[in-house]
Structures are given as C-alpha cells and as structure tokens.
Amino acid sequence: SVIPYICDQLAMARLPRASFALMLSLLPLTATLIGIVVLRQVPSVIDCIGLALVIAGVAMHKPAANT
C-alpha cells in the first residue's frame, strides 16, 4: 500500500487539482475494469449501479467559472 500512496502523492504534486480529483473519482471504475479483465470477476448489480452513479456524477459536474 506504500507504492500506490507514493504514486498518489506524486500525481497530486504534478497535476492540477481538477485533473487529480477527476482521476480519483474514476478509481472505482478503473478497479472494476481491472477486476473484470485480470481477475475474471463479475460485478454485482449493486456494483454496476454504483459505477453508473460515479460516471453520472463525473459527467454532470460543471467546472467552476474563472472569475
């Protein structure tokens, strides 16, 4: 768990905040896709609903206007 933490910290230092937040919000989707492809896991209906909610939230997000 140290290596992912270090990678997160390095990414947070190098990326704009909005990009890092978007990357973090898509982690459940990424983890599920890796589980399907690598581990041959089948997500449950609840898992799929959760992923749909995450994707909808990211899609509906509107960035703050620069003032």
Residue pairs with C-beta under 8 A, 6 or more apart in sequence:
11 20
11 23
12 20
15 23
18 63
22 58
25 54
25 57
25 58
26 54
26 58
28 50
28 51
28 54
29 51
29 54
29 55
32 43
32 47
32 51
35 41
35 43
36 42
36 43
43 51
